[in-house]
Amino acid sequence: MRLAVLAAAATLAAPAFASPDPADWPAVLAEARGQTVYWHAWGGSPEVNDYIAWVGREMAARHGVRVEHVKVADISETVSRVLAEKGAGRETGGAVDLMWINGENFAAMKRNDLLFGPWAEATPNWALVDVEGVPGVRFDFTVPTEGLESPWGKAQIVFFHDAARMPEPPRSMIALLATAEANPGRFAYPAPPDFTGTTFLKQALLELVEDAAPLFGPAEEADFAGTTAPLWAFLDALHPHLWRRGAAWPASGPQLRSMMADGEIDLAFSFNPNEAALAIATGLLPDTVRAYVFDGGSIGNVHFVAIPFNASAKAGAMATADFLLSPEAQARKADPAVWGDGPVIAVDALPPEDRALFDAIDFGVGALGPADLGPALPEPHPSWVRLLEAEWARRYGAGR
Amino acid sequence: MGAPLRGRPLSAPRAQAARLGWRPRPPRLLPWAPALTLGVLIGPVLAGLAGAAAPAFGWFPPLGGDTVTLAPFRALLAWPGFAASLRATLVSAALSTALSLALALLIVAAWGGTRGFRLIERALSPLLSTPHAAAAFGLAFLIAPSGWAARALSPWATGWTTAPDVLLIGDPWALSLAAGLVTKEVPFLLLMILAALPQADAARGALLARALGYGRVWGWLKVVLPRVYPQIRLPVYAVLAYSASTVDMAVILGPTAPPPLAVQITLWTRDPDLSMRFVAAAGAMLLLAVTLGLLGAWRLGELAAARLGRAWVEGGGRGRRADGALRAAAGAAAALTSGAVFAGLAGLAVWSVAGLWTFPDFWPRSFRLDAWARAAPGLGAAAGETALIGVVAVLVALALTLGCLEAEHRHQLGRPRRSLWLLYLPLVVPNVAFLTGLQTLALAAGLDGGRWAVAAAHVVFVTPYVFLSLADPWRAWDARAGLAAAALGAGPDRVLWAVRLPMLLRPVLTAAAVGFAVSVGQYLPTLLIGAGRVATLTTEAVTLASGGDRRLIGVYALTQAAAACVGFALALAIPAVAFRDRRGLRG
């Protein structure tokens, strides 16, 4: 695979691959100065947007790099863009310099030779990355990153409940079923292929299967029907007790939060451990809402930044990715008042003055600190997603 | 043609040349206007369609598709949600179009020319300016079990402290989607009918019918409608095609599992599994066929209605007894459809300044301005970009449209509708079917990534609406006025500038306002051609809406509506000021 990438890259414009070379970092910074980096990133969160704007200010001050946040509703729009550029033969001068990505989108771009690199493991701050503690920094949904994307942060599924209406929330999938039976219509999950909805399926699958090992290899090589049978039995039992009895579905993860404020549901979940705390602080949720994790742990994953094969400002993009890994940027991002996204660098190994940045973070009421999150379950191999979504559509998505 | 009658004094060299018997002959560009316009509109659509048709049949080399196959269509038909998705598309499109047309006609028939109708006319601009997504969002917040209506009655009347679990929004038959579409399409069709009325000699027709003893509604339907419908036929087709391919309303009000076809195609184009792009392309081709099928069925319905209608007219029933009930029904329809949008806008306005606002509170518990404060810096820039792109696109579209219509008039280009119906191709072909291909074309030509490229793309979508709004009033213009002017010595240009355009100023400005609103609302073309770098109010609104914060949704929806509303306000104000002493031209 790596050879294929190298070969593909080599057949493209050779200088685009040879330079910039992250091994010669001063040269990268010199080339980056004066560049404009068009960074495509989901723009649905004002907090994240503000953080990216801060990154832009810092990059301008430190390295003379202009960072333009291209806000997208879904990063797949950007994948389409890069794909269209490839289709039109635009091998250099692409519109996208840096993109926020992970999981299936990364797997698809890697498989279709749409990424530049390898570069990510040669940047100076890679040395800080917690390779031991967070295996996901090198295996994105089990797919080896091979230096084609640089880790940025980590997320984990957390549940949140309105303690005023549901004082004792379920702490496992089996308990969730019992809660739903006792409180019909008070829980919902987004319809797959929304990624929050698909993640719910994966979380349930990981908890319910007898042997999880096949989930971390290609689904085509496993007994899909046999492995997933407990999941479908669980969903068959759950759906009659869902919001609208499963006849209508929330369209996205953020919609769950609105539904909770609207009194439509009492239990929801999110991929941002601090979403509930942030929503309480900004008045989107009442302060009776509490976040928590399942006893057996919950799915966690790492999100990354990658550079498309034909990016115009590769040096600027690399410099930005490297800055994102700096203790200062990682600590600011971990602050629940800013964003609350988990660090991917080894905080304990940092020199004391850098570690102090993390120690100073106030996790306040409602926010989940690193100690509260419990074990992060790894994502299954991305090939399971397509099959899970197809089977879900066959069983529950055909209409009535 | 005597010199004193010419419009402008001749400049010295030209006057000298004229005395010498030589007249500069400007190059004859006008006859080429229709061909140019067709090229500008059809070229991108056909190129885009080719770009979508190829992957539908398995051809897309960047993803390894290098054989022609029917596999994408087989995968599409094998999709478990296919039947229910198609049903949702057909029901919502046909139902909403039929209902919108019936209501719009009834409203004009029952209330046209009355004082109450002034109120309806004044409400049109804000109704038309409200973006579809904002109208859908507002409606959802009104009628959802946890919505404003339920909050008004809870808990004191209903006893609800949490929202009841009732399926209203997103029903499998897409009835709530159809209702949402009706609230937006009734004002559009009303506008089109109003623009057509003066040329249909409606006022005198209705008067005559009433003098013969017909009821107000019956008389209008029997005498005026047969003359108005041919003029609004194309707008009706546009409504039908739009309803079949809408994404922004359907994601909020439509069914979810499975969603209508257009939404599912969008989901496939967003699927991380890039091989689903082939299925998406096949779906886009199918949606095109479904749209054409709907249009064909509608045409057959027109023929049947004409036959039945003739018998009904010849039957001679005066229908005076029906008037009271019909007028009440029309009034209720107007109040309900406009009230839904206005209440929805009010809901958005309250959301934009809301602090914590949970069920069953009718008002937020606190108010805060941080959504506006946070958005303010970006809003100005986005509003400026939106206005600039919109004005440029509308000016180009107006020039093309007027060029086409005037060329048709002067050069008697045969039966005009035969070739010019092609202008409506961008409206009939679903966006999802050709935009990706259009992006590839722009990329290959190196024409993307900037403001002007985006404006050029908007021209493709704006021009059909401008043409749609203007063509029928323009063609129905009483040519005797031109004849009189020519008899007084005016040349064709002078007739155009001094007689025809002033007489048709109102429809021209209305068409421009419609075009501007269309430009304001464009999301996919702006995103795809602008490489995401051109940030308009709509692109900002869509990306922020993906985070589900209703306060930001409220801020941007209101700003979008306000931007479009400026255009309509100008279209109303300019004729009123320009023709303050010419009652017949105020329309």
HADDOCK unambig.tbl for C-alpha pairs under 7 A between the chains (distance, minus, plus):
assign (segid A and resid 43 and name CA) (segid B and resid 543 and name CA) 5.38 0.50 0.50
assign (segid A and resid 43 and name CA) (segid B and resid 544 and name CA) 5.93 0.50 0.50
assign (segid A and resid 44 and name CA) (segid B and resid 543 and name CA) 5.42 0.50 0.50
assign (segid A and resid 44 and name CA) (segid B and resid 544 and name CA) 4.26 0.50 0.50
assign (segid A and resid 44 and name CA) (segid B and resid 545 and name CA) 6.32 0.50 0.50
assign (segid A and resid 44 and name CA) (segid B and resid 546 and name CA) 4.95 0.50 0.50
assign (segid A and resid 44 and name CA) (segid B and resid 547 and name CA) 3.86 0.50 0.50
assign (segid A and resid 45 and name CA) (segid B and resid 544 and name CA) 6.81 0.50 0.50
assign (segid A and resid 45 and name CA) (segid B and resid 547 and name CA) 5.42 0.50 0.50
assign (segid A and resid 70 and name CA) (segid B and resid 532 and name CA) 5.97 0.50 0.50
assign (segid A and resid 70 and name CA) (segid B and resid 533 and name CA) 6.06 0.50 0.50
assign (segid A and resid 71 and name CA) (segid B and resid 543 and name CA) 6.40 0.50 0.50
assign (segid A and resid 72 and name CA) (segid B and resid 543 and name CA) 5.52 0.50 0.50
assign (segid A and resid 73 and name CA) (segid B and resid 542 and name CA) 6.56 0.50 0.50
assign (segid A and resid 73 and name CA) (segid B and resid 543 and name CA) 4.24 0.50 0.50
assign (segid A and resid 73 and name CA) (segid B and resid 546 and name CA) 5.67 0.50 0.50
assign (segid A and resid 76 and name CA) (segid B and resid 270 and name CA) 5.14 0.50 0.50
assign (segid A and resid 76 and name CA) (segid B and resid 272 and name CA) 6.55 0.50 0.50
assign (segid A and resid 77 and name CA) (segid B and resid 270 and name CA) 6.64 0.50 0.50
assign (segid A and resid 84 and name CA) (segid B and resid 440 and name CA) 5.74 0.50 0.50
assign (segid A and resid 85 and name CA) (segid B and resid 443 and name CA) 6.61 0.50 0.50
assign (segid A and resid 86 and name CA) (segid B and resid 62 and name CA) 6.60 0.50 0.50
assign (segid A and resid 87 and name CA) (segid B and resid 62 and name CA) 5.48 0.50 0.50
assign (segid A and resid 88 and name CA) (segid B and resid 440 and name CA) 5.75 0.50 0.50
assign (segid A and resid 88 and name CA) (segid B and resid 443 and name CA) 6.10 0.50 0.50
assign (segid A and resid 88 and name CA) (segid B and resid 444 and name CA) 5.11 0.50 0.50
assign (segid A and resid 95 and name CA) (segid B and resid 531 and name CA) 6.36 0.50 0.50
assign (segid A and resid 104 and name CA) (segid B and resid 272 and name CA) 5.57 0.50 0.50
assign (segid A and resid 105 and name CA) (segid B and resid 272 and name CA) 4.84 0.50 0.50
assign (segid A and resid 108 and name CA) (segid B and resid 272 and name CA) 6.43 0.50 0.50
assign (segid A and resid 108 and name CA) (segid B and resid 273 and name CA) 6.30 0.50 0.50
assign (segid A and resid 108 and name CA) (segid B and resid 274 and name CA) 6.56 0.50 0.50
assign (segid A and resid 112 and name CA) (segid B and resid 63 and name CA) 6.83 0.50 0.50
assign (segid A and resid 185 and name CA) (segid B and resid 165 and name CA) 6.20 0.50 0.50
assign (segid A and resid 243 and name CA) (segid B and resid 165 and name CA) 6.68 0.50 0.50
assign (segid A and resid 244 and name CA) (segid B and resid 165 and name CA) 5.93 0.50 0.50
assign (segid A and resid 244 and name CA) (segid B and resid 166 and name CA) 6.49 0.50 0.50
assign (segid A and resid 244 and name CA) (segid B and resid 167 and name CA) 5.97 0.50 0.50
assign (segid A and resid 248 and name CA) (segid B and resid 170 and name CA) 6.11 0.50 0.50
assign (segid A and resid 248 and name CA) (segid B and resid 255 and name CA) 6.61 0.50 0.50
assign (segid A and resid 248 and name CA) (segid B and resid 256 and name CA) 5.78 0.50 0.50
assign (segid A and resid 248 and name CA) (segid B and resid 257 and name CA) 6.72 0.50 0.50
assign (segid A and resid 249 and name CA) (segid B and resid 256 and name CA) 5.82 0.50 0.50
assign (segid A and resid 254 and name CA) (segid B and resid 547 and name CA) 5.80 0.50 0.50
assign (segid A and resid 254 and name CA) (segid B and resid 548 and name CA) 5.18 0.50 0.50
assign (segid A and resid 255 and name CA) (segid B and resid 548 and name CA) 5.87 0.50 0.50
assign (segid A and resid 261 and name CA) (segid B and resid 358 and name CA) 5.03 0.50 0.50
assign (segid A and resid 261 and name CA) (segid B and resid 359 and name CA) 6.83 0.50 0.50
assign (segid A and resid 262 and name CA) (segid B and resid 146 and name CA) 5.82 0.50 0.50
assign (segid A and resid 262 and name CA) (segid B and resid 358 and name CA) 5.23 0.50 0.50
assign (segid A and resid 262 and name CA) (segid B and resid 359 and name CA) 4.83 0.50 0.50
assign (segid A and resid 263 and name CA) (segid B and resid 146 and name CA) 6.96 0.50 0.50
assign (segid A and resid 263 and name CA) (segid B and resid 162 and name CA) 4.87 0.50 0.50
assign (segid A and resid 263 and name CA) (segid B and resid 163 and name CA) 5.42 0.50 0.50
assign (segid A and resid 263 and name CA) (segid B and resid 358 and name CA) 6.92 0.50 0.50
assign (segid A and resid 263 and name CA) (segid B and resid 359 and name CA) 5.45 0.50 0.50
assign (segid A and resid 264 and name CA) (segid B and resid 146 and name CA) 6.77 0.50 0.50
assign (segid A and resid 264 and name CA) (segid B and resid 162 and name CA) 6.55 0.50 0.50
assign (segid A and resid 264 and name CA) (segid B and resid 163 and name CA) 5.15 0.50 0.50
assign (segid A and resid 283 and name CA) (segid B and resid 355 and name CA) 5.20 0.50 0.50
assign (segid A and resid 283 and name CA) (segid B and resid 356 and name CA) 4.42 0.50 0.50
assign (segid A and resid 284 and name CA) (segid B and resid 356 and name CA) 5.56 0.50 0.50
assign (segid A and resid 285 and name CA) (segid B and resid 356 and name CA) 6.60 0.50 0.50
assign (segid A and resid 286 and name CA) (segid B and resid 356 and name CA) 6.84 0.50 0.50
assign (segid A and resid 393 and name CA) (segid B and resid 80 and name CA) 6.46 0.50 0.50
assign (segid A and resid 394 and name CA) (segid B and resid 80 and name CA) 5.16 0.50 0.50
assign (segid A and resid 397 and name CA) (segid B and resid 81 and name CA) 5.79 0.50 0.50
assign (segid A and resid 397 and name CA) (segid B and resid 257 and name CA) 4.59 0.50 0.50
assign (segid A and resid 397 and name CA) (segid B and resid 258 and name CA) 5.23 0.50 0.50
assign (segid A and resid 398 and name CA) (segid B and resid 80 and name CA) 5.04 0.50 0.50
assign (segid A and resid 398 and name CA) (segid B and resid 81 and name CA) 3.82 0.50 0.50
assign (segid A and resid 398 and name CA) (segid B and resid 84 and name CA) 6.50 0.50 0.50
assign (segid A and resid 398 and name CA) (segid B and resid 257 and name CA) 6.68 0.50 0.50
assign (segid A and resid 398 and name CA) (segid B and resid 258 and name CA) 5.97 0.50 0.50
assign (segid A and resid 399 and name CA) (segid B and resid 81 and name CA) 6.28 0.50 0.50
assign (segid A and resid 399 and name CA) (segid B and resid 84 and name CA) 5.47 0.50 0.50
assign (segid A and resid 399 and name CA) (segid B and resid 172 and name CA) 6.88 0.50 0.50
assign (segid A and resid 399 and name CA) (segid B and resid 257 and name CA) 6.09 0.50 0.50
assign (segid A and resid 399 and name CA) (segid B and resid 258 and name CA) 5.91 0.50 0.50
